[in-house]
């Protein structure tokens, strides 16, 4: 698919880009070619990029051809009024001379015999070179004012440029070869095979003319590539050099521009109301044995050109194909790789029609009422300059974009810096507030620690006092228990003595009965017994008092111990020192229990001591008579 670049390189822009090369945009006076001094230098000297070769008020040139020697020929179709010259040769200063003769350019407007010796409506031109010489071919459409093909009107002239003589005239049978409304648009001739190719824009097809046999065949009539494309108008105004009245009929015209490849192997063509370029092998067109359906397989779609096109011209030296772009009032070029570019545009190219290339490197063009030319070398230089200017503009735009981006980044960085500064100030305020809060918290914690330390000291002092009080109470309890144990032991001894005295009294009574002389002893024994009973009662009383004192001291010790345990429980809720106090209380309890066990052991030892042989026994008693528990 060809690539189309829609940017149009205007003549004024190109002239500006070539200003440094010595080109001027000053208009040329009159209808001069390229200035009075153009022939005095071997190097072309253009006064402006697109040079006005000639202009024609009220008349519209169509076909153009340039010979190898630089001769320029132009056709003027009969569109509205009959042109003064049907085919003319331009002089050095743009003056027009009827060609090949003045008589051939005078038609009385009547079909038939007078049309045989006159040019009715000249449409297209082409030049061929061969061993036989150089020839100019003139296509007479024979359709004046687009009103229909007239008798003896359509014809093809072959003129020998060596002496400007008419070598041949090929007449067409307008009733057999063409349709009544045929509009012959362009012509190309293959001198190697003696074949001419004509385009019919109205019917949308080609005519293949065998110049040797003088036979004409219509081919590919109505083929889609030959027909106008739907919704495509040929140009922005009246569609090229078809009708200055703007009737709109031209917008339904098909194939117009033709061009042969360098080897004559392919015929290139484009519809007026179309935007695609096609080609077809000329062998398929010449082969009369093929049907149009078979020829259709050989048609090659070369892709879109981006504009309605009229005239085509190959630069066989470069392979570039130049095209008259109606939509853009310009000349486009299709490069060998298929790329489509705008070569040149100009305000005078309102209806570009035909293109011709000169051997000296100029491109000639008919457009509206002008014949224009431009140097391909200068156009190439202008294209390079325009490309460099575009690159420079792109670099400038890129630098501007980069600068704008940099400014945006600076602004963004400034905004971010300001935001960060605000955030830093806010953070500093927050840090200051947090620091003050931390300081207050630290002060409160320190105060709480001091209070806790004071409470700890107080609790530790209370614990020490409680331990000391518990220890004193424990000692008092031990003393009371010891006193109670001693009182108990004395009571038991007294009871034993009373029992011994009772037995002695009983024995004394028995003895008194046995012997009256023992009465005194009995009395003594009775007294002794009474004394022993009294002593036992007193010892019992002392033991009871000692036991009460011990119980009171034990209660006090238990109360003190309970207070110590309460203090320890209160401290245990806040600190681990309470556990130590509990351990101390437990140790005190264990000491008290050990003391109680020691008291019981002492009591048991005291009881057992009564049965010890070392203990003295009252006289007259035997151990067997002492009651035991």
Secondary structure, 3 states (H helix, E strand, C coil): CCCECCCCCEHHHHHHHCHHHCCCCCCCCCCCCCCCCHHHCCCCCCCCCEEEEEECCCCCCCCEEECCCCCEEEECCCCCCCCCCCEEEECCCCCEEECCCCHHHCCCCCCCHHHHCCCCCEEEEEEEEECCEEEEEEEECCCHHHCCCCCCCCEEEEEECCCCEEEEEEECCCCCCCCCCCCEEEEEEECCCCEEEEEECCCCEEEEEECCCCEEEEECCCCCCCCCCCCCCCCCCCCCCCCCCCCCHHHHCCEEEEEECCCCCEEEEEECCCCEEEEEEHHHHHCCCCCHHHHHCCCEEEEECCCCEEEEEEECCCCEEEEEECCCCEEEEECCCCCEEEEEECCCCCCEEEEEECCCCEEEEEECCEEEEEEHHHHHHHHHHHHHHHHHHHHHHHHHHHHHHHHHHHHHHHHHHHHHHHHHHHHHHHHHHHHHHHHHHHHHHHHHHHHHHHHHHHHHHHHHHHHHHHHHHHHHHHHHHHHHHHHHHHHHHHHHHHHHHHHHHHHHHHHHHHCHHHHHHHHHHHHHHHHHHHHHHHHHHHHHHHHHHHHHHHHHHHHHHHHHHHHHHHHHCCCCHHHHHHHHHHHHHHHHHHHHHHHHHHHHHHHHHCCCCCCCCCCCCCHHHCCCC
